[in-house]
Amino acid sequence: MLKSIMGKKIGMTQVFTEAGTVVPVTVVEAGPVTVARLRSPEKDGYSAAQVGFGEVKHQTKPVAGQFAKVGVAPKRYLRELKVDGNSDLDVGQEIKVDIFKSGDKISVTGTSKGKGFAGAVKRYHFRGGPQTHGSMVHRKPQSGGATDAARTFKGVKRPGRMGGETVTVRGLTVVRVDPEKNLMLIKGAVPGANGGLITVSKMG
């Protein structure tokens, strides 16, 4: 059985529970995804399913060839998702958002928002220097390099490109699922910008 699905982050809204409390949620267009290829332990050494997501008019020849080989319409994105050992999936099968239900604990993987080149105060939450007049070192990283070599060691917290990395957030909750509109409402911090590609997976 497939425990994950690809989707697109739409934006945020809020819903009311039966008790009348307001719950902030992120709206995700989850699926449907089409199985384009199956990986097996006997042939590939592991179990997985290659799935396609998103409509596209034109695709590169290598990717279009993968879909044409199995008789599946080309998709915008092609990814491998883990499946259980006893999988009952078939090539060409369509997986929808109804594999999830309200209350499920999930993890969401996406690409974080790119912040560009950022200083150490913004990037690593450095305290900064004195804020008094004339200090001239308000937001500079100051001393933090090597003490016994004429170089800076790898991993030292310095200014640099921030964001634009693969991030996984665990422990989010599915609040509501709408199979007719392929929508999922998630409580918690879903990584990435609106319109970004994400992968939603069941935990446990």
WONORJO-V11909 format. One line per field, one symbol per residue. phi: phi as a letter, one per 20 degrees, with the letter a starting at -180 (. if undefined). burial: b if it has 16 or more other ideal C-beta (glycine too) atoms within 10 Angstrom, else e. A space follows every 10 residues. Layout:
# WONORJO-V11909
phi=???
burial=???
This chain:
# WONORJO-V11909
phi=.edcbeacfe rdbbcdefen eecfcdeced mfddfdaddc ffednadace cdbnfbeccf gffffffffd mdfgcfcccd cfcffeedfc fnfdddfffd bgnfecccdb efffdmfcff fffcmffnef effnfmcgce fmfaefdcbe bdffnffcgr fdnmdfcddd nfcfebccff dldcddepee foegnffccd cfen
burial=ebbbbbbbbb eeeeeeeeee eeeebbbbbb bbbbbbbbbe eeeeeebbbb bbbeeeeebe eebeebbeee ebebbeebbe bebeeebebe eebebebbbb eeebebebbb bbeeeeeebb bebeebebee eeeeeeeeee beeeeeeeee eeeeeeeebe ebbeeebebe ebebbbbeee ebbbbbebeb bbeeeebbbb bbee
